[in-house]
């Protein structure tokens, strides 16, 4: 399914806009093929040498157009087709269709907003005691905890509102760690750590107020038409979403606007 959005376009410095979009997309997309796949899916438009108003936007959305030419685009599209990520590719017209495999790839590279956040009412604390001689494993564990949306409370103490036991057990087995070196405990809804209740704890480890400010700025920029292109709209929202731990709604402050930003974003996708 192709998703298009319409937004008022203002006169802007194209090079500056290109740099801005490139900066926003960093950390979300890294490979040329992924950028092309996203561009096709969201119907971003761009003008390439030999390709004008094709309905396909590739690298203009992310980097300087001069770096890409007919061969780059054609080779990337051919690669996507060989991998079964897109269907019918016609030269000159460039009609494309994202396949089921292509959509799976999109799901793996793009952050997605969780509208339903099932929570068991507990906060989980992960503590570990890995000696210095196992520094490589310790660093791997830290990176893995970040990836499964745990927040750092102290040097070797991490927190998450989602049960991490199964994921951590898999990590321990994969990296041949002793189970006794990693301890997982839990707190109920009324639990505290020091002077912090659960909401305050979530604020401390995830800096939710800073994230909320970014969502507020996004909403204001869209309403004030400061965001001037659909590429900028897409990557501005996704750049915030990738940093959002998407904790349970019950643990968010009353002034949280992440859900409002998502509704606004989704309306433009329609």
MOCOR-V231496 format. One record per helix or strand of 2 or more residues. SS is the DSSP state (2 for helix, 1 for strand). FROM is the first residue (numbers start at 1). TO is the last residue. If there is no record, write none. Layout:
SS & FROM & TO
SS & FROM & TO
//
This chain:
2 & 14 & 25
2 & 32 & 41
2 & 59 & 61
2 & 65 & 67
2 & 70 & 82
2 & 100 & 109
1 & 123 & 128
2 & 132 & 147
1 & 151 & 154
1 & 157 & 160
2 & 165 & 174
2 & 179 & 181
1 & 182 & 187
2 & 198 & 206
2 & 208 & 223
2 & 230 & 241
2 & 249 & 251
2 & 258 & 269
//
